[in-house]
Amino acid sequence: MLTPEDIEKNWARFCGLCEKVGDRAPTIKLMLDELDLRLALCPGSAKKEFHGAFPGGLVDHSLRVLNKLIVLNKSFGWGLQKDSMIIAALFHDIGKVGLPGSDPENDFYVPQQDNWRREKLGEEYMYNNAITYMTTPDRSVFMMQHYGIKLSADEWLALKLNDGFVLQENKAYCLRISPLVNGVMTADYVATMEEKHVPFWPTQE
């Protein structure tokens, strides 16, 4: 869980980073101004067993993804552009907010109303079936398109493919993606494991 102070600090950092993306910054600001608390308070997932299943979880996770991507870029000498890293990392899961607009009725995650499912299954949230169905990656690229935020081909793929090659529909891209796309996939995985407190390597006795 995050404190209100943590959420406010993360949101300020998130918005501050979005000012550093060159000529796309004003368009992104319009999106952030409209989404506002819907994005700032959006959870990162629905269940406790996943990651970020609490208010502010999505922004917290996305900042972690950017941090990991920066480390990967430096370690491997990829030479990725700063604006592309910020946009691809911070908005890789923007579709989890739901549909565009300021109306909370467009939220993808809504509080779980069934106490049994909350207590026994760890479902803090449930999916809002009243909004148009899309996968989260599809909703992410739709969200960016809706707000007129132009993406490069690699940025588009970073949003579209961030769930990795565990998904059958992504396998055609295996070994054909750029460092940015691969980096977001890897950073997303590492950040998720970190949030779930899962060690990357078995402990040697």
Order of alpha helices (4+ residues) and beta strands (2+ residues): alpha-alpha-alpha-alpha-alpha-beta-alpha-beta-alpha-alpha-alpha
